[in-house]
Amino acid sequence: MTPHLELEEELVSVFRSALKTAGFIGGPVVEEFEQEFSRFCEASHCVGVGSGTDALRFALIAAGVQPGDTVITVPNTFIATTEAISQSGARPDFVDVDQQTYNMDVRRLHEYVETQCRRDGATGKLLNRKTGSVVTGIVPVHLYGQMADMDAILEIAERHNLFVVEDACQAHGASYYSRRENGWKKAGSMGVAAAFSFYPGKNLGACGEAGAVTTNDPKLAAKVRMLRDHGQSQKYRHDIEGYNGRLDAIQAGILLAKLKHLAEWNQKRRMRARRYGELLRSWSDGISLPYESPLNKAVYHLYVIRVKNRDQVQARLAKANIATQIHYPAPLHLQRAYAPFGYKVGDFPVAEHAATEILSLPMYPQLDLRQQKLIAQKLMDSLAGEVSSGASPSSEPAAAAESLAD
């Protein structure tokens, strides 16, 4: 049973309440969710918005991105990351990722700012040597539910006067041990701001589109509040030109109801990840299992393995009624949308090679041991080249694609 069905009556009551009060946009339910989610993320402020893309775009604008700036991110993420950068007026540029975590490689980030950039003598700003663009920020993506190495990223950012906005759209509740602060820090609490998506398949998912920005900066939060609501500081008083990016009250109520269960669901995801590891460890020569850094408590939005001959393995699993997905099959720098930037094959080899081998197995809190044993067995059969079809003992492994959606 999916979380939506598990909480059916509670979620339906949210809709009934909205019908009775006609409170559909903003209002106390949105405010209550913002308070509770900021507390969950251990951040001072939360601003609910219409989508994760809105969240990242508004966070970047509020952080001070100017037209023509360059913002650094990674190539192995959903295009919403770079869309938000472009739509804030900046140009996305990439650094490659770590071989084990697939998060931003801090050595490559250091190399980028030291060798591909120069300091402007007059302004002191960091400039990209090739484009002449001012480099203003970094967007690390906490991919698959594991946070990037934030201490190292923040140290580089501070040294070069860059802001850091976390793309935490897959990391609701993930934690990172900060050696700088000598304690565990939640996703959404470390950068100048962070963006969350509540797309239905996320660890905390709405029943539609929704997102949020978290921050410890009250001025940045106030700017995002104006940006989401046509630039209004109060009704019909427009201090800036903004957007229509408000969070619906029904979605906020649904998220508020589900937020109470998120810590438990995340723990169940961690347990399912450990169970996959136990079931698949004997095939370690043919499978690269997810690596969780000792500095992280990942929440396994996705359980992503690497296998040779990935496409053939995926086809065999589909024949055996096991639904899998690929996150993501083509790095962004090789997408047609970014052809004008002139990137080519070989520019980011770690991300490119990983894209040919990664495979997302079914992962959701309600996945049971019998289902995982079946998935593991069919995967091992597929790796051995055996095509064994037949219905699964439950319909849920085949239906698990819903929980893997962007």
Secondary structure, DSSP 8 states (H G I E B T S, - for coil): --HHHHTHHHHHHHHHHHHHHT--BSSHHHHHHHHHHHHHHT-SEEEEES-HHHHHHHHHHHHT--TT-EEEE-SSS-THHHHHHHHTT-EEEE--B-TTT-SB-HHHHHHHHHHSEEE-TTT--EEETTT--BEEEE--B-GGG----HHHHHHHHHHTT-EEEEE-TT-TT-EEEETTTTEEEETTSSSSEEEEE--TTSSS--SS--EEEEES-HHHHHHHHHHHBTTEEETTEESS---B-B-BHHHHHHHHHHHHHHHHHHHHHHHHHHHHHHHHGGGTTTEE-----TTEE---SSEEEEETTHHHHHHHHHHTT---B-S-SS-GGGSGGGGGGT--TTSSHHHHHHHTTEEEE---TT--HHHHHHHHHHHHHHHTT-------SSSHHHHGGGGG--
